[in-house]
Amino acid sequence: MDTEAQHTERDRSSPPSGSADVPHVAESEEAEERSRSVFASVVDWLPGGRLTLTCLVLLAALLVVSTFLVQPFQIPSGSMQPAFRSGDRVLVNKLAYRFGSEPQRGDAVVFDGSGYFGDADYIKRVVGTGGDRVVCCDKRGRIKVNGEPVDEPFLFPGDTPSQVPFDVVVPDDSLFLLGDHRSDSRDSRDHLGEPGGGMIPVDEVIGRADWIAWPVGRWTSLERPDGYARVPAPGGAHG
């Protein structure tokens, strides 16, 4: 009995099973203390401490979002009225045309016009994509895409689809773009005789304007107009 008791005492004083894990726990606590120490050092080093660090983190997050996801743009003119007014802030979806997606007829897109329209970013509506034949105009004054007349209720009141006649075939991987306020828009029509023929390469598109964010009273999400839904694919023209 004494032997068993002594054995039990020895067991209690022995390192418990799994004691090899104890140093790892200690190391984990030390690592946590070191990271806290580094954080405290950064906070102490920054003027304004935690508030400044929080602002920097938020700015970094905004930079990532603006670079890869959504970017705000201000509308500089009335060339896209009534959908967009001068001074509106729009949020451009930069993922809209990633992963194999392409701009569609009717989309309002923001693009870099350098070397094509001018050294600036522009917002216009996609009227023709690669392979499309875009013609102005039919007997009723409507633009035709692949032989299909397109109704454009989004045009600025009183505007005609175009006072400039044209008949173009859009090259592959390019876009034919027009403003909604046709009488106050410099767009693909104005560059037909220039290098590139007024077309914008798809690679120059920054993204699709999906929301009006400012002013608050104009906050809205944007949808593709229905008028282009009946347009046949290139080669399927019937007029």
C-alpha positions as CSV (number, residue, x, y, z in Angstrom):
1,M,0.0,0.0,0.0
2,D,2.9,2.3,0.9
3,T,4.5,1.5,-2.4
4,E,1.3,2.4,-4.3
5,A,1.0,5.7,-2.4
6,Q,4.6,6.6,-3.1
7,H,4.1,5.7,-6.7
8,T,1.1,7.9,-6.9
9,E,3.0,10.8,-5.4
10,R,5.8,10.3,-7.9
11,D,3.2,10.4,-10.7
12,R,1.8,13.6,-9.4
13,S,5.2,15.2,-9.3
14,S,6.1,14.0,-12.7
15,P,5.5,16.2,-15.8
16,P,2.0,15.5,-17.0
17,S,1.3,13.8,-20.3
18,G,1.8,16.2,-23.2
19,S,4.1,18.4,-21.2
20,A,6.2,18.8,-24.4
21,D,3.5,21.2,-25.5
22,V,4.2,23.6,-22.7
23,P,7.1,25.4,-24.3
24,H,5.0,26.0,-27.4
25,V,2.3,27.7,-25.3
26,A,5.0,29.9,-23.7
27,E,6.4,30.7,-27.1
28,S,2.9,31.7,-28.4
29,E,2.5,34.0,-25.4
30,E,5.9,35.5,-26.0
31,A,5.1,36.1,-29.7
32,E,1.8,37.7,-28.8
33,E,3.6,40.0,-26.3
34,R,6.2,40.9,-29.0
35,S,3.4,41.8,-31.5
36,R,1.7,43.9,-28.9
37,S,5.0,45.6,-28.2
38,V,5.5,46.3,-31.9
39,F,1.9,47.7,-32.2
40,A,2.4,49.9,-29.1
41,S,5.7,51.1,-30.6
42,V,4.0,52.0,-33.9
43,V,1.2,53.8,-32.0
44,D,3.7,55.7,-29.9
45,W,5.7,56.7,-32.9
46,L,2.8,58.1,-34.9
47,P,1.6,61.6,-34.2
48,G,-1.9,61.2,-33.0
49,G,-1.4,57.6,-31.9
50,R,-4.4,55.2,-32.5
51,L,-6.4,57.8,-34.3
52,T,-3.7,58.4,-36.9
53,L,-3.2,54.6,-37.3
54,T,-6.9,54.1,-37.8
55,C,-7.0,56.8,-40.5
56,L,-4.0,55.2,-42.3
57,V,-5.6,51.8,-42.3
58,L,-8.9,53.2,-43.7
59,L,-7.0,55.1,-46.4
60,A,-5.2,51.9,-47.3
61,A,-8.5,50.1,-47.5
62,L,-10.0,52.8,-49.7
63,L,-6.9,52.7,-52.0
64,V,-7.3,49.0,-52.5
65,V,-11.1,49.3,-53.2
66,S,-10.5,52.2,-55.6
67,T,-7.7,50.4,-57.4
68,F,-9.3,47.0,-57.8
69,L,-13.1,47.2,-57.1
70,V,-15.0,50.4,-57.3
71,Q,-13.7,53.9,-58.2
72,P,-15.6,57.2,-57.9
73,F,-15.7,59.7,-60.8
74,Q,-17.2,63.1,-61.1
75,I,-19.3,63.9,-64.2
76,P,-17.6,67.0,-65.8
77,S,-20.3,68.0,-68.3
78,G,-23.8,67.6,-69.5
79,S,-22.9,65.3,-72.4
80,M,-24.7,62.3,-70.7
81,Q,-27.9,64.0,-69.6
82,P,-30.4,63.2,-68.5
83,A,-28.9,60.0,-67.0
84,F,-25.9,61.9,-65.6
85,R,-25.8,65.6,-64.7
86,S,-22.7,67.7,-64.4
87,G,-21.3,67.4,-60.9
88,D,-22.8,63.9,-60.3
89,R,-20.4,61.5,-58.6
90,V,-20.7,58.0,-60.1
91,L,-19.3,54.7,-58.7
92,V,-17.6,52.7,-61.5
93,N,-17.6,48.9,-61.1
94,K,-14.1,47.9,-62.1
95,L,-14.9,44.2,-61.9
96,A,-17.7,44.4,-64.4
97,Y,-15.5,43.3,-67.3
98,R,-13.1,41.0,-65.5
99,F,-13.0,37.3,-65.8
100,G,-14.1,37.1,-69.4
101,S,-17.0,39.6,-69.4
102,E,-17.2,42.3,-72.1
103,P,-19.0,45.6,-72.4
104,Q,-22.5,45.3,-73.7
105,R,-24.6,47.6,-75.9
106,G,-26.3,50.1,-73.6
107,D,-23.7,50.1,-70.9
108,A,-22.5,53.5,-69.6
109,V,-18.7,53.1,-69.4
110,V,-15.8,55.2,-68.2
111,F,-12.7,54.9,-70.3
112,D,-9.3,56.5,-70.9
113,G,-9.6,58.5,-74.1
114,S,-5.9,59.3,-74.4
115,G,-4.9,59.0,-78.0
116,Y,-8.5,58.6,-79.1
117,F,-10.9,61.2,-77.8
118,G,-8.4,63.3,-75.8
119,D,-6.1,63.0,-72.7
120,A,-8.8,62.5,-70.1
121,D,-11.3,60.0,-68.8
122,Y,-14.8,60.0,-70.4
123,I,-18.2,58.5,-69.8
124,K,-20.3,57.4,-72.8
125,R,-22.8,54.8,-73.7
126,V,-21.9,51.7,-75.7
127,V,-23.8,51.6,-79.0
128,G,-21.8,49.1,-80.9
129,T,-19.4,46.3,-79.9
130,G,-16.9,44.3,-82.0
131,G,-18.3,43.2,-85.3
132,D,-21.4,45.4,-85.1
133,R,-22.5,47.6,-88.1
134,V,-23.9,50.9,-86.7
135,V,-25.8,53.1,-89.1
136,C,-27.5,56.5,-88.9
137,C,-30.2,56.7,-89.6
138,D,-33.3,54.9,-90.8
139,K,-36.3,56.7,-92.3
140,R,-37.7,57.4,-88.9
141,G,-34.4,58.9,-87.7
142,R,-33.4,55.9,-85.5
143,I,-29.9,54.5,-85.3
144,K,-29.7,50.9,-86.5
145,V,-27.3,48.3,-85.1
146,N,-26.9,45.1,-87.3
147,G,-30.0,46.2,-89.2
148,E,-32.2,46.6,-86.0
149,P,-33.6,50.1,-85.2
150,V,-32.9,51.0,-81.6
151,D,-35.3,53.1,-79.6
152,E,-33.4,55.4,-77.3
153,P,-35.8,56.9,-74.7
154,F,-32.7,57.9,-72.6
155,L,-31.8,60.6,-75.0
156,F,-31.9,64.2,-73.8
157,P,-35.4,65.7,-74.5
158,G,-35.5,67.3,-77.9
159,D,-32.4,65.6,-79.2
160,T,-32.4,63.5,-82.3
161,P,-30.3,60.2,-82.4
162,S,-27.7,62.0,-84.6
163,Q,-27.5,64.8,-87.1
164,V,-24.3,63.3,-88.4
165,P,-24.8,60.4,-90.8
166,F,-22.5,57.4,-90.4
167,D,-22.2,53.8,-91.5
168,V,-19.4,52.0,-89.6
169,V,-18.4,48.5,-88.7
170,V,-16.8,48.2,-85.2
171,P,-13.5,46.4,-85.2
172,D,-13.0,43.4,-82.9
173,D,-12.2,44.3,-79.3
174,S,-13.4,47.9,-79.8
175,L,-16.5,50.0,-79.0
176,F,-18.5,52.7,-80.7
177,L,-19.6,55.2,-78.1
178,L,-22.2,58.0,-78.0
179,G,-23.3,60.5,-75.4
180,D,-27.0,60.6,-74.4
181,H,-27.1,64.4,-74.9
182,R,-26.3,64.0,-78.6
183,S,-26.3,67.7,-79.5
184,D,-23.8,68.4,-76.6
185,S,-21.5,65.4,-76.9
186,R,-18.2,64.8,-78.5
187,D,-18.1,61.1,-79.1
188,S,-17.3,58.5,-81.7
189,R,-19.1,60.5,-84.4
190,D,-16.6,63.4,-84.0
191,H,-13.5,61.2,-84.6
192,L,-14.7,59.0,-87.5
193,G,-12.0,60.4,-89.9
194,E,-9.2,60.2,-87.3
195,P,-6.8,57.3,-86.5
196,G,-8.9,54.6,-84.9
197,G,-12.0,55.8,-86.6
198,G,-13.6,57.0,-83.4
199,M,-13.5,53.6,-81.8
200,I,-12.2,52.9,-78.3
201,P,-10.3,49.7,-77.5
202,V,-12.0,47.6,-74.9
203,D,-8.7,47.5,-73.0
204,E,-9.1,51.3,-72.4
205,V,-12.4,50.8,-70.5
206,I,-11.9,51.5,-66.7
207,G,-15.3,50.1,-65.7
208,R,-19.1,50.3,-65.9
209,A,-21.0,53.2,-64.2
210,D,-23.3,51.2,-61.9
211,W,-24.4,53.8,-59.3
212,I,-24.9,57.5,-58.8
213,A,-23.6,58.2,-55.3
214,W,-23.8,62.0,-55.0
215,P,-25.7,64.2,-54.5
216,V,-27.7,62.2,-52.0
217,G,-31.0,63.0,-53.6
218,R,-29.8,61.4,-56.9
219,W,-28.5,58.2,-55.3
220,T,-29.6,55.3,-57.6
221,S,-28.4,52.1,-59.2
222,L,-28.2,52.0,-63.0
223,E,-29.6,49.4,-65.4
224,R,-28.9,48.7,-69.0
225,P,-31.6,50.1,-71.3
226,D,-34.0,47.6,-72.9
227,G,-33.7,49.2,-76.4
228,Y,-30.6,47.1,-77.3
229,A,-32.1,43.7,-76.3
230,R,-33.5,43.1,-79.8
231,V,-30.3,43.8,-81.6
232,P,-29.1,40.6,-83.4
233,A,-25.5,39.4,-83.2
234,P,-23.1,40.5,-85.9
235,G,-23.8,38.6,-89.1
236,G,-27.4,38.2,-88.1
237,A,-28.4,41.6,-89.6
238,H,-31.7,41.7,-91.4
239,G,-31.7,45.2,-92.9
